[in-house]
Amino acid sequence: SLCGLPLDQQAATGLIKDSLARKEADQILDKMLDDPQFRQTFLDKARELIQS
């Protein structure tokens, strides 16, 4: 195991970090989607990705 942590503790730490990062990303995305200009750009990009 890396850093002398047991594997399960390492995995748990990774999961916690992932969920925190995801929560932070959600908050940032919420703020951005409140911005009409960004929101339109975001929706256009999403549509492009879906169609490609």
N, C-alpha and C positions, 0 to 999 in steps of 0.2 A: 504493500500500500504506500501511497505517496505521503510524505511529511509525517510518517509514523502514525497516521490516523487509521483506525480500523476502517475497512472498506465501507461498511454500512453508515458509519458516522460521516465519512467523506461524501457518500451519496446524499445523505440527509442535508449536509451543508450545501452541496450543489443545488439541491432542490429548493432550499430556502433562498439561496441567491437568485436562482431562476425566477421564483415567484415574485421576489422583490423587484427584480428587473422588469418583469412583465407588468407588475402593478404600476411601476414608474412610467413605463412605456404607455400604459393605458391612460394615465393622468396627462401625459404630454399630448397624446392623441386627442383626448377630450378637449384640451385647451385649443389645440390646432383646429379641431372641427368646429369650434365656436367662431373661428375666423372664416367668414363667408368666402373670401378669396382662396384661402388654403383649401377649404372644403371642396370647392369646385375643382381645383387642381387635383386633389386627392381622388375625388369621384371619377374624374376623367382617366387618371392613371389606373385606377381599379378596373374600370371598364375595359381599357386597353389590355390589361393582364388577363381578364376573363375571356376576351375575344380571341387572344392570340393562342 
